[in-house]
Amino acid sequence: MNIFIASIEDKVAVLTSEESWHCAKVLRKKAGEEINIIDGKGNFYRGILTSVSEKKCIAGITSGPEAQKKRGYQLHLAIAPTKQIDRIEWMIEKAIEIGVDEISFIQCKNSERVVIKPERIRKIVESAVKQSLQAYIPKVNELLPFKQLIETSKCDQNFIAHCFESEKQSVKKINFKGKSTLILIGPEGDFALEEVEYASKNKFNSLDLGDNRLRTETAGLYVCLAASILS
């Protein structure tokens, strides 16, 4: 089933420029055909195409909005991008399919990558949303300094996963249900000790992801799965 992203106002849906090109050029849709639409805010619609061109496609809404069923939790995943960006891109795709509300990229002392391409990430996110038949497009933030993310968190509970010896809470024991949760995943070289200490001073709890050593992208996906299963 093909799904298109559009802005919707007064029962009229205007597909984004990329979606319009895909609709007209790739799928060769014609005026009068019915399409499935999402607004990216959590709502499904159906509509009839009234105008089709490679630059702009317009549809009249025939049904909707139908709200996507809400998850019983909110998850904000903050992760240090890996040197090989394709590994993080793969993780983002799978995290979207499983369920995540917000993704942030963090720049840490041991970061191997300090540049990301927001536009490419956006396309991956939107594609994963449509592929998994969702209507809400998660928020994706640009690369942020570690301390800035720590200082601006507004989540109900905050965790930092690291390999240093300390008192930690198992991810299996987190109560995700009905709460907003921020989880920080560090680079391949782990967070620096001073970063862990700074997070602790700002009321971040240390998180245990188990005995196995996980790659950055595996750890990110693991917490998404944990939140989904435990909620």
SELO-266038 format. One record per atom (N, C-alpha, C, O): x, y, z. Coordinates in pm, whole numbers, plus 32768, in hexadecimal, padded with zeros to 4 digits. Layout:
SELO-266038
XYZ ...
***
This chain:
SELO-266038
80547F888000 800080008000 8058807D8000 80AD808E8057 804280D37F9E 808D81507F97 804C81B97FF0 7FD281CA7FF0 809F8200803B 8071826B8092 80BC82EA806C 813482E78051 8074835A806B 80B183DA8048 80A7843C80BD 8044843E8106 8110848B80CD 811384F28135 80E0857480F9 810A859C808C 808685B68140 804B8631810C 80278691817C 8014866981EF 801F870F8158 7FE6877381B3 7F51877A8194 7F2A8777811F 7F00878381FB 7E6F877A81E8 7E2987F28225 7E4288178298 7DD3882E81D7 7D8688A18206 7D0288A881BA 7D00889F813F 7C9588B98203 7C1088C681C6 7BF188558164 7BC4886C80F4 7C0B87D98191 7BEC87618142 7C3B875780BF 7C1487108063 7CAA87A080BA 7D0187998044 7D8D87728070 7DC587AB80CE 7DC5870E802D 7E4C86DF804C 7EAB87077FDC 7E9286EC7F66 7F1987488002 7F80876E7FA2 7FFC871B7FC1 803A872C802B 802186C37F66 8094866D7F7D 811586BF7F7B 811E87247F35 817786937FC8 81F986D67FC6 823586CA7F3A 820886787EEA 8299871C7F1D 82D4871A7E97 830E86907E75 82FF86607E05 835086527ED5 838985CD7EBE 831B85657EA8 832685107E50 82B3856D7EF9 8244850F7EEB 81FA85247E68 81CC84C57E29 81ED85A17E3E 81AB85BF7DBF 81F885827D4B 81BC85477CF1 827B85917D4D 82CE85577CE2 82C084BF7CE0 82B384837C75 82C284837D54 82B583F17D5C 822B83C47D2C 821E83607CE6 81C6840F7D52 813C83EE7D2C 812983F77C95 80EF839D7C58 815A84657C59 8142847E7BCB 81A584367B70 817E83FB7B0B 8225843B7B95 828E84087B3B 82A783727B4D 82B383297AEA 82AE83467BCA 82D282BA7BE3 8257825F7BDE 825681FA7B97 81EF82847C29 817782307C2F 8114824F7BC0 80B782027BA7 812882C17B7E 80D382EA7B0D 803F82EE7B31 7FE982C07AE6 802383257BA6 7F9883357BCF 7F53839E7B79 7F9383F97B45 7ED0838F7B6D 7E8283EC7B1C 7E14842C7B70 7DED83F67BD8 7DE3849E7B43 7D7284DF7B86 7CFC847F7B89 7CE0843B7B26 7CB8847A7BFB 7C4784207C0C 7C6A83A17C59 7C11835A7C86 7CEC83857C68 7D15830F7CB4 7D14832C7D4A 7D2D839D7D75 7CF882C47D99 7CF682D27E2A 7D8082B57E63 7DC5825B7E33 7DA883027EC8 7E2A82ED7F07 7E1D82F07F9F 7DBC83267FD6 7E7F82B67FE2 7E8882B98074 7EE88328809D 7F52833A8061 7EC183728103 7F0B83EB8129 7F2383ED81C0 7ECF83C0820D 7F97842381E8 7FAF84428275 7FDC84D3827F 8014850C8221 7FC1850F82F3 7FEB859A8307 806D85A68357 809D8615836E 80A585358381 8120853783CF 810B85588461 8169855784B0 808E85778485 806C859E850E 801D85318556 7FED854485C6 800F84BE8513 7FCB844E8553 7F43842C8518 7EF983DE8554 7F21846484A3 7E9D844E8469 7EA4841283DD 7EF68439838A 7E4A83B083C5 7E3B83728341 7DC383AF82F9 7D5F83D48337 7DCF83B98274 7D6183EA8221 7D5C839781A0 7DBA8351817C 7CEB83A3815C 7CE1837380D3 7CB083E78080 7C65843D80AF 7CDB83EA8001 7CB484597FAD 7CB384347F1A 7CEA83CD7EF2 7C7484897ECA 7C6F84777E39 7CC584E37DF9 7CB3855A7E13 7D2384B97DA6 7D79851A7D62 7D2685727D04 7CD885407CB2 7D3885F47D12 7CF186537CBB 7D4F86987C5A 7D2586CA7BF2 7DCF869C7C7E 7E3386DB7C29 7EB786907C39 7EE486797CA9 7EF3866A7BC9 7F6E861B7BD0 7FD986587B76 7FC686687AFD 8049867B7BB2 80BF86A67B67 813A86807BB6 813186607C2D 81AE86837B75 8229865C7BB9 825086BD7C28 829B86997C83 821E87387C21 8241879C7C86 81D987A67CF5 81FB87C77D67 815C878B7CD6 80F487957D3D 807E873A7D1D 8046873F7CAF 805C86E77D7F 7FE486947D74 7F8286BE7DE1 7FA986D67E53 7F0486C67DBD 7E9B86F17E1A 7E2E86887E1C 7E09864F7DB6 7DFA866F7E95 7D8E860D7EA4 7D2186467EFD 7D3C86907F5B 7CA686227EDE 7C3786447F35 7C2385D57F9B 7C1C85607F76 7C1985F9801A 7C0B85958084 7B808557807F 7B1C859F807A 7B7A84D28080 7AFA848C807F 7ADC84488104 7A68842D8124 7B44842D8152 7B2F83F481D8 7BA684168231 7C16842A8202 7B8A841C82B3 7BF1843F8315 7BD184C58355 7B76850B8328 7C1A84E983BC 7C9284A483EB 7C7384298441 7C128427848E 7CC683C48432 7CC483508489 7D49834E84D3 7DB3833E8496 7D43835E8556 7DBD836C85A4 7E0782E885B3 7DCB827F85C9 7E8A82EE85A5 7EDD827985C0 7ED382578654 7ED682AF86A9 7EC881D78671 7EC281AC86FD 7F4281D58745 7FB181B98717 7F31821987B6 7FA5824B87FF 7FE681DD8851 7FA48186888A 806B81E38855 80B4818788AC 80A281B4893D 807D82268957 80BB81598999 80AA81798A26 812581B78A65 813281B88ADF 817E81EB8A13 81FA82278A46 8230828A89DF 82068289896B 828E82DD8A0A 82D3833989AF 8369832289BF 839D83278A2F 83AE830A8952 843D82EE8957 848C83528904 84718366888D 84ED83908945 854C83EB8902 85D483A68905 860E83928970 860683818891 8687833E8887 86F083A3885A 86E383E187F0 875883B488AB 87C8840C8888 884483B68874 8869836988CC 888283C28801 88EE836687DD 896083AD8796 894A840A8749 89D9838187B1 8A4F83B7876D 8A5E837186E6 8A6D82F786E3 8A5A83BA8677 8A63837985F4 8AE9833285E1 8B518363860B 8AE582BF85A1 8B5D826F858B 8BAE82A38515 8B7C82EF84C2 8C2B8279850F 8C8382A384A1 8C488276841C 8C4882C283BB 8C1781FC8418 8BD381C9839F 8B3F81EB83AC 8AF481A683F1 8B158255836A 8A8F828C837E 8A22822B8354 89B182348384 8A4181CE82F9 89DA817082CD 89A98118833F 893780E7833B 89FC810383A4 89D280B28417 896780FB8468 890580BE8494 8979817D847A 891581CC84C2 889781DC846E 882881D984A4 88A781EC83ED 883281F98396 87DD817A839B 87628181839D 881E8107839E 87D5808883AB 878B80848430 8717805C8436 87CE80AE849B 878F80AD851F 871581088523 86AE80E5855D 8721817E84E6 86B181DD84E4 8638819F84A0 85C881A984D3 864F8160842F 85E1812083E6 859A80B9843E 851F80B88445 85E780658481 85AB7FFC84D4 856C80358552 850580048580 85A9809D858C 857080DC8603 84E8811985E5 848C81128637 84DB8155856E 845B818F8545 83F28120853A 838081318566 841880B284FF 83B9804384EE 838A800E8575 83147FEE8586 83E5800685D5 83C37FD3865A 8373803886A9 830F801686E9 839F80B686A6 8359812086EE 83B7817A873C 83F4814E879E 83C381F68712 8411825B8759 83D182E28739 83A082F786C9 83D2833E8798 838F83BF8785 83ED842F875C 83C5848D8718 846A84248787 84CB848F876A 855784528766 857983FC87B7 85A784828707 8631845586FC 868C84CF86FB 8676852E86AF 86F384CC874F 875785368751 87E084F98737 87FC8488875D 8835854686F7 88C0851D86E3 891685728740 890685EC8748 897285318786 89C3857887E8 8A57857287C4 8A8A850C8795 8A9A85E187DC 8B2A85EA87C7 8B6F85DA884E 8B5C862B88A8 8BBF8572885A 8C01855188D8 8C99855D88C9 8CCD8571885B 8CDD85518938 8D6F855C8937 8DAE84F288DD 8E10850E8898 8D77847A88DD 8DAF840C888F 8D6783F4880B 8D77838A87CD 8D19845487DF 8CCD84438762 8D2A843086EB 8D90847486DE 8D0683D38693 8D5183BA8619 8D1A840985A3 8D5D8418853D 8CA1843B85B0 8C6284898545 8C258507857F 8BDB850285E1 8C4385798541 8C0F85F88573 8BB8863E850B 8B9086B1851E 8B9985F8849D 8B4586318434 8ADD85C9840B 8AFD855483F5 8A6085F48402 89F6859F83CB 89AB85F08362 89B6866A835D 895F85AB8310 891285EE82A7 887D85E582CB 883D858082B0 8847864F8309 87BC864C8337 8757862982C9 86F585E382E3 8770865A8250 8711864081E3 870B85AB81C1 86A0857581A9 877E856A81C0 878284DA81A4 873D848C8214 86F4842D81FB 875684B68291 871684748303 867E848482FB 863384278316 865384FC82D6 85C2851682CA 858284B78266 851684818280 85C384A281F5 858C8449818F 858283B981C2 8521837381A6 85E7838F820D 85E583078245 857282F882A7 852C829382A7 8560835E82FB 84F4835C835F 846C8355831A 84188302833E 845583AB82B9 83D383AE8275 83B8832B822C 834782F9822D 841D82F381ED 840C827481A8 83E882048209 839281B181EC 842B8202827D 840F819B82E1 838481AA831C 834081478337 83588225832F 82D1823F8363 826982068303 820C81C0832E 827882238284 821781F28221 821D815A8212 81B681188208 829681258210 82A580948200 826480478271 822D7FDB825C 826A808082EA 8232803B8360 81A28064837D 816C804583E7 816480AA831E 80D680D08325 80B8812283A2 8056810883E9 810B818583BC 80F481E1842A 80CD826983F3 80E18285837C 809782BE8449 806B8342841D 80B583B38463 80AA8427843C 8102839084CB 814C83F58516 81DF83F184ED 821E838784F3 8215846384C4 82A2846C84A0 82F0849D8519 82DD850F8545 8348844B8550 8395847385C6 83EA84EE85AC 84158508853C 840185398615 845785AF860C 84E885828608 8512852E8658 853585BA85AC 85C4859B85A3 8613861D85B2 8603867A8563 866786218617 86B586998633 8740869085F5 8776862385E1 8779870385D7 87FF870785A0 886586E9860F 884186DE8684 88E286DC85E8 894C86BA8646 8957872486B3 8963879B8697 895386F68731 8959875087A4 89D1872F87FC 89F786BB8806 8A0E8795883B 8A768779889D 8A3B872A8912 89C7873F8938 8A8986D1894A 8A5C867A89B6 8A1B86C98A27 89AC86A98A53 8A5E87308A57 8A2C877B8ACA 89A887C18AAB 895187CB8B02 899887EF8A31 891C88338A0D 88A587D58A17 883A87FB8A47 88B8875B89E9 884A86FA89F1 882A86DA8A83 87B586D28AA8 889186C88AD3 887D86AA8B61 882D87198BA5 87D186FF8BF2 885187948B87 881788078BCD 878A88298B9F 8741886D8BE7 876387FB8B2A 86E188228AF4 867887B38AF7 860887C88AC7 8699873F8B2D 863886D28B31 85BF86F68B86 85CB872C8BF3 854A86D68B51 84CC86EE8B99 8480866B8BB1 8409866D8BD0 84C685FC8BA1 8485857A8BB2 846E855A8C46 84AF85918C9F 840F85008C5D 83F084D78CE7 8464848C8D26 847C84988D9E 84AC843E8CD5 851D83F18D09 858C83EE8CA1 857383E88C29 860883F48CD2 867C84018C7B 86E683998C9F 870383838D14 8720835A8C38 878482F18C4E 87FB83048BF1 87EE83378B82 886F82D98C20 88E782D78BCE 8926824C8BD6 8947821D8C43 8936820C8B64 897181858B60 8A0881928B4E 8A3681D58AF2 8A5481538BA6 8AE6815C8B9D 8B2580DF8BD8 8AE0808A8C11 8BA980D38BC8 8BF080598BF1 8C3F80688C72 8C8180088C9D 8C3B80DC8CB2 8C8680F08D2E 8C4380A58DA1 8BCA808E8DA0 8C9580818E04 8C6080408E7B 8C1280A68ECE 8C49810C8EF7 8B95808A8EE6 8B4280E18F38 8ABE809A8F54 8AA180318F1A 8A7180D38FAD 89EC809C8FC7 899380BB8F4F 8983812F8F2A 895980548F14 890A80658E9C 888280248EA8 886E7FC68EF5 882580588E5A 87A0801C8E52 87987FCC8DD1 87BE7FFD8D67 87677F538DD9 87587F018D62 86EA7F3A8D09 86827F668D39 87027F388C86 869D7F688C29 861D7F158C36 85B07F458C18 862C7E998C65 85B77E428C76 855F7E6F8CEA 84EC7E448CF4 85937EC58D41 85487EF18DB6 850D7F7E8DA6 84CC7FB18E02 85237FBB8D34 84EC80418D1F 8454803A8D0E 84227FE48CC6 840F80928D4F 837E809E8D3C 836481068CD0 835C817E8CED 835780DA8C54 834181358BE4 82B081648BDC 829581D38BAC 825581138C0A 81C6812A8BF2 819781B08C2B 81AC81CE8CA0 815781FE8BD6 811D827D8BFF 818182EA8C1B 815E83518C54 81FF82D68BF4 826783398C11 82B6835D8B93 82B883128B31 82F683D18B99 835483F68B30 83E083D68B61 840583F98BD2 842E83948B0E 84B283628B36 851B838B8AD1 850A83788A58 858983C28B02 85FD83E28AAF 866D83808AD0 8691836F8B45 86A483408A6A 871582E48A7D 8788830F8A23 8777832389AB 87FE831D8A60 887683468A18 88CE82CD89F9 88EC827C8A51 88F682C2897B 89508258894E 89CE829B8917 89C682F188C0 8A418272894B 8ABF82B48927 8B01827D88AA 8ACC8222886A 8B7582B48888 8BC182868813 8C058201882C 8BFC81CA889A 8C4981CC87C7 8C8C814B87D4 8CF181498847 8D0480E28887 8D3181BB8863 8D9181C288D0 8D5181E18956 8D9881FA89B7 8CCE81DF895D 8C8081FB89D5 8C85829089F8 8CD482DC89C0 8C3082B78A54 8C35833F8A89 8CB583508AD8 8CEC82EF8B0D 8CE683CB8AE2 8D5683E88B3B 8D2283E98BCA 8CAC84038BE1 8D7983CB8C29 8D5083C78CB5 8D12844B8CE2 8CAF844B8D2A 8D4D84BA8CB6 8D17853C8CDF 8C8B85548CA7 8C3B859C8CE4 8C6B85178C34 8BE585238BFD 8B8184D58C51 8B1385058C6C 8BA8845F8C7B 8B51840F8CD1 8B3984568D55 8AC984598D88 8BA284908D8D 8B9584D88E0C 8B3D85538DFC 8AEE85738E55 8B4B85988D8B 8AF8860F8D73 8A6585E88D66 8A0D862C8D9A 8A4C857B8D20 89C3854B8D11 898985268D99 891685468DB7 89D984E48DEB 89AC84BC8E71 898785358EC5 892585338F0F 89D6859E8EBB 89BA86198F07 8938865A8EDA 88F886A38F26 8910863D8E5F 889486758E28 882286108E2D 87C486168DDE 882B85B48E8C 87BF85558EAB 87A684EE8E3D 873584C08E2B 880F84C98DF5 8807845A8D97 883283DB8DE1 889883DB8E27 87E683718DD2 880782F18E10 885C829D8DB1 8846829D8D38 88BC82558DE9 890F81FC8D99 88BF81818D71 8871814B8DC1 88D281558CF5 888080E98CBD 88D580718C97 8940807F8C5B 88A57FFC8CBB 88E87F7E8C9C 889E7F398C29 88267F1E8C33 88E67F1E8BBC 88A97EDC8B48 88CA7E488B41 88B27E078ADB 89037E128BAD 89217D828BAF 89B67D678BAB 8A077DC38BA7 89D97CE78BAB 8A657CBE8BB3 8AAF7CC98B2E 8B297CDD8B2D 8A6A7CBC8AC0 8AAD7CC08A3D 8AD37D4E8A17 8A8A7DAD8A32 8B467D5C89D7 8B6F7DDF89A5 8B297DF78920 8B367DA788C3 8AE07E658916 8A907E82889F 8ACC7EF3884E 8B047F528886 8AC17EE987CC 8AE37F5B8777 8A7F7FCB8790 8A117FB587C4 8AA78044876B 8A5180B98783 89C680A58748 896280BA878C 89BF807D86CA 893C80708689 88EB7FFD86C3 8870800386C7 892F7F9486F1 88E97F248730 88AD7F4F87B4 883C7F2B87D5 88F97F9D8801 88C77FD08881 884D802A886D 87ED802288B8 8852807E8806 87E180D587EA 8764808787C8 86F780A787F7 877480208777 87027FCD8751 86CF7F7C87C7 86577F6587D4 872A7F52881B 87067F018890 86AA7F4E88EE 86487F158920 86C77FCD8906 867280198963 85E980348924 8585803C896C 85E3804188A0 85618052885E 850D7FD4886D 84947FDC8887 854B7F62885D 85057EE38870 84D87ED18900 84687EA5891A 85307EF5895E 850E7EE889EB 84957F3C8A0F 843A7F0E8A54 84937FB989DF 8423801189FC 83A17FDA89C3 83387FE18A03 83A97FA4894A 83327F6D8909 82FC7EF38952 82837EE58966 83567E9B897B 832D7E1E89BB 82FE7E348A4B 82A07DF38A78 83407E8F8A92 83237EA18B20 82B07F028B3B 828C7F188BAF 82777F3C8AD3 820C7F9F8AE9 81827F628AD0 811D7FA68ADE 
***
